[in-house]
Amino acid sequence: MSLADQILKGDIRSASRLMRQIDDLDPAATAELRALFPHTGKALVLGVTGSPGAGKSTLTDRLVAQYRAQGKSVGVIAVDPSSPFTGGAILGDRIRMQGHATDPGVFIRSLATRGHLGGLSRATGDCIRVMDAMGREVVIVETVGVGQDEIDIAQLAHTTLVVVVPGMGDDIQAIKAGILEVADCFVVNKADLDGADRMVRELTAMLELRHAVREKPMDHDAHHRMVRAKAEGRPVEAERQGPEEWEPPIVKTVAARDQGLPELVKAIAAHHAFLERTGEKAARERSRARSQFLSLLRDRLLRAGLDRLERQKGKLDEVAERIARREADPYLLADELASAAS
């Protein structure tokens, strides 16, 4: 019986073995993933992101408990920083989730970033599919916590939770730029600390500012009164209504004491219902498929290019040495390899 057949029956050891192959770039994993792919697309994928120290691991652990209380099976992918010496994951998240170690309804897998930027491992997407295929109803992906650059998770998850915590210097710094746009729900964790209410107010103000930026500019009418400019050729009623938009809720939690967790689970369910009602879920699935396909294509082309480079010009380190000595032109080499691939 193949690994894929055993995984479809929910076998955890087989799933762990395939995830190891995926992370090690073992070519044997491709056939198994192809067999599993038609059985995916059922799980709710949650992303948990935010700055280091925000309590993402504890929050993930308590979310698992909430979903297990509902009778749902859960998979957790904890992306840990790579060790600079071994290249492996530090496994800090598994240490914090020991309470679920003996629960067959919970499967926790740690992945190392291995230098991949954006807070995720390159294997994350495929590991989500493995957990999905083995029947996990909820898959939670906890990112490594690298601050404002950590937006890749929005391309993989149905619902993205941005976790912030008061008392870490410039509280609003962690939620500027792209993080504000990717959040489907803000979680103000450790809300028993001073400054939690202030952070909620700042988040609320930033969300209101985002609405103000989207508003039509003001202009003068024929009577020199200030009015909102209307889009040319669009009915006033359509202009007023517009498409339905999701307003990210702000939920205060103290994850270590289970405070606010039921409210957070309700907010996640409300967002999922919104995605289903508006058709946004299908749009996100297309976006996720596009992102994962491009990542797969990029990986395949890079490996093919490096193989071609080794056959024609020598090993990568040897070529790099010639480039460093200015004996080879990196631009010409790259163009030659790219042309050969087309």
C-alpha positions in Angstrom: 0.0 0.0 0.0 1.4 3.4 -1.0 2.0 6.3 1.4 -0.9 8.2 -0.2 -3.3 5.3 0.5 -2.3 5.1 4.1 -2.5 8.9 4.6 -6.1 8.9 3.2 -6.9 6.4 5.9 -5.6 8.9 8.5 -2.2 7.2 9.3 -0.1 9.7 11.1 3.2 7.9 10.6 2.8 7.8 6.9 1.9 11.5 6.9 5.0 12.3 8.9 7.2 10.3 6.6 5.8 12.1 3.5 6.2 15.5 5.1 9.9 14.6 5.8 10.3 13.7 2.2 8.7 17.0 1.2 11.0 19.0 3.4 14.0 17.1 2.2 13.0 17.7 -1.5 12.9 14.0 -2.1 11.7 13.4 -5.7 9.6 10.4 -4.4 7.2 12.8 -2.7 5.9 14.1 -6.0 4.0 11.0 -6.9 2.4 10.7 -3.5 1.3 14.4 -3.6 -0.2 13.9 -7.0 -2.2 11.0 -5.6 -3.4 13.0 -2.6 -4.2 16.2 -4.5 -7.8 15.2 -5.7 -8.7 14.6 -2.0 -7.7 18.0 -0.8 -9.7 21.3 -0.4 -11.9 20.4 2.5 -10.0 21.7 5.5 -10.3 25.2 7.1 -6.8 26.7 7.0 -6.0 29.3 9.7 -2.9 31.4 9.7 -1.5 32.7 12.9 1.1 35.5 12.5 2.6 38.4 14.4 5.8 39.6 16.0 8.0 37.3 18.2 6.8 37.3 21.8 3.2 38.0 21.0 2.1 34.6 22.3 1.3 32.9 19.0 2.3 29.4 20.2 0.2 29.7 23.3 -2.7 31.0 21.3 -2.4 28.2 18.8 -2.3 25.7 21.6 -5.6 27.0 23.1 -7.3 27.3 19.7 -6.5 23.6 19.3 -8.2 22.9 22.6 -11.3 24.9 21.5 -11.7 23.0 18.2 -11.1 19.6 19.9 -13.9 20.5 22.4 -16.1 20.9 19.3 -15.1 17.4 18.2 -13.0 18.6 15.2 -9.7 17.0 14.2 -6.9 19.5 14.0 -3.5 19.7 12.3 -0.8 22.2 13.3 2.1 23.3 11.2 4.5 25.2 13.4 7.2 26.9 11.3 10.3 27.4 13.5 13.5 29.4 12.8 16.2 27.2 11.4 19.2 26.4 13.6 22.3 28.1 12.1 24.3 25.0 12.9 22.0 22.0 11.9 19.5 23.7 9.6 16.7 22.0 11.5 13.7 23.5 13.4 14.2 24.5 17.1 10.9 22.8 18.0 9.9 25.5 20.5 6.2 25.2 19.5 6.1 21.5 20.1 7.4 22.1 23.6 4.5 24.5 24.3 1.9 22.1 22.9 2.8 19.0 24.9 -0.8 18.9 26.3 -2.0 17.5 22.9 0.9 15.1 22.4 -1.3 12.0 23.3 -4.4 13.2 21.5 -4.9 11.2 18.2 -7.2 14.0 17.0 -4.2 16.4 16.9 -1.3 16.2 14.6 1.6 18.7 15.1 4.4 19.1 12.7 7.3 21.5 12.9 9.1 22.8 9.9 12.3 24.8 9.6 12.3 27.9 7.5 15.7 26.9 6.1 16.4 30.5 5.0 13.0 31.0 3.3 11.7 34.5 3.8 8.1 35.6 4.5 7.7 33.6 7.7 7.0 30.2 6.1 8.9 27.2 5.0 8.9 26.3 1.3 7.3 23.0 2.2 4.3 24.6 4.1 1.8 24.5 1.2 2.4 20.8 0.5 2.2 19.9 4.2 -1.1 21.6 4.4 -2.4 19.4 1.6 -1.1 16.3 3.4 -3.0 17.2 6.6 -6.1 18.1 4.5 -6.0 14.8 2.7 -5.7 12.8 5.9 -9.0 14.3 7.1 -7.9 17.1 9.4 -10.9 19.5 9.5 -8.9 22.5 10.8 -5.3 23.1 9.9 -3.5 25.9 11.8 -0.3 27.3 10.4 1.8 29.2 12.9 4.5 31.3 11.2 7.9 32.0 12.5 7.3 35.6 13.5 9.4 38.0 11.4 7.4 41.2 11.7 6.1 43.3 8.8 7.4 41.0 6.0 5.3 38.1 7.2 2.5 38.3 4.6 3.0 35.0 2.8 0.5 33.3 5.1 -2.3 35.3 3.6 -1.8 33.4 0.3 -2.2 30.0 2.0 -4.9 30.5 4.7 -8.6 31.1 4.5 -8.4 33.2 7.7 -5.4 35.1 8.9 -5.0 36.1 12.6 -2.6 38.8 13.3 -1.5 38.6 17.0 -0.3 41.7 18.7 0.6 42.4 22.3 0.8 45.6 24.3 3.9 46.9 26.0 6.5 46.1 23.2 7.7 49.6 22.4 5.9 51.1 19.5 2.8 49.0 19.7 1.5 49.9 16.3 4.8 49.2 14.6 4.1 45.5 14.2 0.8 46.1 12.3 1.9 48.7 9.7 2.4 48.1 6.0 1.2 44.8 4.6 0.3 43.2 7.9 -2.7 45.6 8.2 -4.1 44.4 4.8 -3.6 40.7 5.4 -5.4 40.6 8.8 -8.9 39.0 8.8 -8.9 39.2 12.6 -6.7 41.1 15.0 -5.9 39.4 18.3 -4.7 41.6 21.1 -3.2 38.9 23.3 -2.0 39.3 26.9 -4.8 41.8 27.2 -4.4 41.8 31.0 -1.2 44.0 30.5 -1.2 47.8 30.6 -1.8 49.3 27.2 -4.3 46.7 25.8 -7.1 49.2 25.5 -4.9 51.8 23.9 -3.8 49.2 21.3 -7.5 48.4 20.5 -8.1 52.1 20.0 -5.1 52.4 17.7 -6.1 49.4 15.7 -9.7 50.8 15.4 -8.3 54.2 14.3 -6.1 52.5 11.6 -9.1 50.5 10.3 -11.2 53.7 10.1 -8.3 55.5 8.3 -8.3 52.7 5.8 -12.0 53.3 5.1 -11.3 57.0 4.8 -8.6 56.4 2.2 -11.0 54.4 0.1 -13.7 57.0 0.2 -14.3 59.1 -3.0 -12.7 62.6 -2.8 -14.8 65.7 -1.9 -15.6 68.2 -4.6 -17.7 71.3 -5.2 -21.2 71.0 -6.8 -22.9 73.7 -8.9 -23.9 75.5 -5.8 -20.3 75.4 -4.4 -21.3 72.9 -1.7 -18.8 70.1 -0.7 -20.1 66.8 -2.0 -18.6 63.3 -2.5 -17.5 62.8 -6.1 -19.3 60.0 -7.9 -17.8 57.6 -10.4 -18.7 58.6 -14.0 -21.6 56.6 -15.4 -22.3 54.7 -12.1 -25.8 55.0 -10.5 -25.8 56.8 -7.1 -27.4 53.7 -5.4 -24.7 51.4 -6.7 -22.0 53.9 -5.7 -23.4 53.9 -2.2 -23.8 50.2 -1.7 -20.6 48.8 -3.3 -19.4 45.2 -2.7 -19.7 43.7 0.7 -16.5 44.1 2.6 -15.2 42.3 5.7 -14.4 44.4 8.7 -11.6 42.7 10.7 -12.8 42.3 14.3 -10.5 43.1 17.2 -10.6 40.4 19.9 -8.8 40.7 23.2 -7.5 37.5 24.7 -5.3 36.2 27.5 -4.5 32.9 25.9 -2.6 31.5 28.8 -5.9 31.6 30.8 -8.3 30.8 28.0 -9.8 34.3 28.2 -11.4 35.5 24.9 -10.8 32.2 23.1 -14.6 31.4 22.6 -15.0 34.9 21.2 -12.1 34.4 18.8 -13.5 31.1 17.6 -16.8 32.8 16.9 -15.0 35.5 14.9 -13.2 32.9 12.8 -16.5 31.2 12.1 -18.1 34.5 11.1 -15.3 35.2 8.7 -15.6 31.7 7.2 -19.4 32.3 6.7 -18.6 35.6 5.0 -16.2 33.9 2.6 -18.8 31.3 1.7 -21.6 33.9 1.3 -19.7 36.3 -0.8 -17.8 33.9 -3.0 -14.5 35.2 -1.6 -13.6 31.7 -0.5 -13.4 30.5 -4.1 -11.3 33.6 -5.0 -8.9 32.8 -2.2 -8.6 29.2 -3.4 -7.7 30.5 -6.8 -5.1 32.9 -5.3 -3.7 30.0 -3.2 -3.5 27.7 -6.2 -1.8 30.4 -8.2 0.8 31.1 -5.5 1.6 27.5 -4.9 1.8 26.7 -8.6 4.2 29.6 -9.2 6.3 28.5 -6.2 6.4 24.9 -7.6 7.3 26.2 -11.1 10.0 28.5 -9.7 11.5 25.5 -7.7 11.4 23.2 -10.8 13.0 25.8 -13.1 15.7 26.7 -10.5 16.7 23.0 -10.1 16.7 22.5 -13.8 18.8 25.6 -14.3 21.3 24.5 -11.7 21.6 21.0 -13.2 22.2 22.6 -16.6 24.8 25.0 -15.1 26.7 22.1 -13.5 26.7 20.1 -16.8 27.8 23.1 -18.9 29.9 25.3 -16.7 30.8 23.4 -13.5 29.5 23.2 -10.0 27.8 26.3 -8.5 30.6 27.0 -6.1 33.2 26.9 -8.9 31.1 29.2 -11.1 30.6 31.6 -8.1 34.4 31.6 -7.6 34.9 32.6 -11.3 32.3 35.3 -10.9 34.0 36.6 -7.8 37.3 36.8 -9.7 35.5 38.7 -12.5 36.3 35.8 -14.9 32.7 35.1 -15.7 29.7 37.4 -16.4 26.8 36.5 -14.1 24.3 38.4 -16.3 25.3 36.5 -19.4 25.3 33.2 -17.6 21.8 33.8 -16.2 20.5 34.9 -19.6 22.0 31.8 -21.3 20.4 29.4 -18.7 17.0 31.2 -18.9 17.1 31.0 -22.8 17.9 27.3 -22.7 14.8 26.8 -20.5 12.5 28.5 -22.9 
